[in-house]
Amino acid sequence: MNKEEILKLAELARINITEEEADGYKKDFEGILNYLNSIQSVDIEFSQFYETNLTKNSMRDDDKIYDSGSFTDVLLAEAPEIDGDYFKVKKVL
C-alpha cells in the first residue's frame, strides 16, 4: 500500500492521521500483507485436517408437523390467568 491509499483508507474510516503516521502505517500494512500472502501460499489441499464444508444442519427433521392451535387449549389450561385465548400477565412499564 502506498501513502495515498493509506490516507484514503483513513479518510473513509474517518480517522485523522498525519503524513508521518501514514508512513509508519505503510510499514505495518506491508508486514500484515506479507504475512497474509505467506498464509495463502500454504498448500492445504491434501491435509487431513482440512475440510471444505464444515456447515452441518443442527435442526431436527420435521417428522411430526402439528396444526396451528392444536395445543392452545392445553397451554391455556396451565396458565394462572387467561383473557379469551390469551395469557393474562401483569403490566410492565
C-alpha positions as CSV (number, residue, x, y, z in Angstrom):
1,M,0.0,0.0,0.0
2,N,1.2,3.5,-0.7
3,K,0.8,6.6,1.3
4,E,-2.1,7.8,-0.8
5,E,-4.1,4.6,-0.3
6,I,-3.5,4.7,3.5
7,L,-4.7,8.4,3.6
8,K,-7.7,7.4,1.6
9,L,-8.4,4.5,3.9
10,A,-8.1,6.8,6.9
11,E,-10.5,9.2,5.3
12,L,-13.0,6.5,4.7
13,A,-12.7,5.3,8.3
14,R,-13.0,9.0,9.4
15,I,-9.6,8.9,11.1
16,N,-7.4,11.9,11.1
17,I,-3.7,10.9,10.5
18,T,-0.7,12.9,9.6
19,E,1.7,12.2,6.7
20,E,4.3,10.9,9.2
21,E,1.7,8.5,10.7
22,A,0.8,7.3,7.2
23,D,4.5,6.5,6.6
24,G,4.5,4.4,9.8
25,Y,1.3,2.6,8.8
26,K,2.8,1.8,5.4
27,K,5.4,-0.4,7.1
28,D,2.7,-2.0,9.3
29,F,0.5,-2.7,6.3
30,E,3.4,-4.2,4.3
31,G,4.1,-6.6,7.2
32,I,0.5,-7.6,7.5
33,L,0.0,-8.1,3.8
34,N,3.3,-10.1,3.5
35,Y,2.1,-12.3,6.4
36,L,-1.3,-12.9,4.6
37,N,0.5,-13.8,1.4
38,S,2.6,-16.3,3.2
39,I,-0.5,-17.9,4.7
40,Q,-2.3,-18.0,1.3
41,S,0.7,-19.8,-0.2
42,V,0.4,-22.8,2.1
43,D,-0.8,-25.9,0.3
44,I,-3.6,-27.5,2.3
45,E,-5.3,-29.4,-0.4
46,F,-4.3,-32.9,0.9
47,S,-4.2,-32.1,4.6
48,Q,-6.1,-34.5,6.8
49,F,-7.3,-31.6,8.9
50,Y,-8.7,-29.5,6.0
51,E,-12.4,-29.8,5.3
52,T,-14.1,-27.6,2.6
53,N,-17.5,-27.6,4.1
54,L,-18.0,-27.6,7.9
55,T,-21.6,-26.5,7.8
56,K,-23.9,-29.1,9.3
57,N,-27.6,-29.0,9.8
58,S,-28.2,-28.8,13.5
59,M,-32.0,-28.6,13.2
60,R,-34.2,-31.7,13.7
61,D,-36.2,-33.1,10.8
62,D,-39.9,-32.1,11.0
63,D,-41.3,-35.6,11.2
64,K,-44.3,-34.5,13.2
65,I,-45.9,-31.4,11.8
66,Y,-48.7,-30.0,14.0
67,D,-51.6,-27.9,13.0
68,S,-51.6,-24.3,14.3
69,G,-53.5,-24.0,17.5
70,S,-53.6,-27.7,18.3
71,F,-52.1,-27.2,21.7
72,T,-53.9,-23.9,22.5
73,D,-56.4,-25.4,24.9
74,V,-53.7,-27.4,26.8
75,L,-51.5,-24.4,27.2
76,L,-54.2,-22.0,28.3
77,A,-55.4,-24.6,30.9
78,E,-51.9,-24.3,32.5
79,A,-51.9,-20.5,32.7
80,P,-52.7,-18.8,36.0
81,E,-54.9,-16.2,34.3
82,I,-56.4,-16.0,30.8
83,D,-58.4,-13.5,28.8
84,G,-60.1,-15.3,26.0
85,D,-57.4,-17.1,24.0
86,Y,-54.6,-15.0,25.6
87,F,-52.4,-15.3,28.6
88,K,-53.1,-12.5,31.1
89,V,-49.9,-11.0,32.6
90,K,-49.1,-8.1,34.8
91,K,-48.5,-4.7,33.1
92,V,-44.8,-3.9,32.7
93,L,-43.7,-0.3,32.4
